[in-house]
């Protein structure tokens, strides 16, 4: 596998992880055991955003791109791939906090809805 292909696959994995963090709670509705993967992933994703940490996949992808002879980039995966699609401006700490809060809020709503529907004491 070439470094460029590995970097592209890593981008897809990274994007899938972000989608799982934000919407993975919906999978819990169908397959309850997913909660054991989703809750830690969500906590990790929200902590990354709230603390301004860089996901370990980002530097790995950048190294693979450089190894493939492509230009690397600075900043985060979100700033490089997602924000240009959604917003033309760069990633600011305030916006990063808003992303983390959005992911947290979406998950709180999903899990609250699941608890109200599934928990016998709440019926």
C-alpha angles and dihedrals in degrees: 000000000000122000092245092054091046090051091050091049089049090054089054091048090048092051091047089052092052091050089048091051092051102037106015091103087075089064089058088065090063101028110026095191089068086077088079090061099033101051095054091043091051093047089050093048094048092045090052091054098041093049098039091238121160118241111243090232092066099066090041091055091047091052091050091050092051090047088054091053093253126128115267121216137220126235131033134322090249093051093048103040111017107032095055087057095047104026129013094216125084127262112276126191090247092052091046089054089050091053090051092047090049092052090047093048093048090051094046090053093047094047092042090053091047092050093049092049099041110029111095095209091056094056 
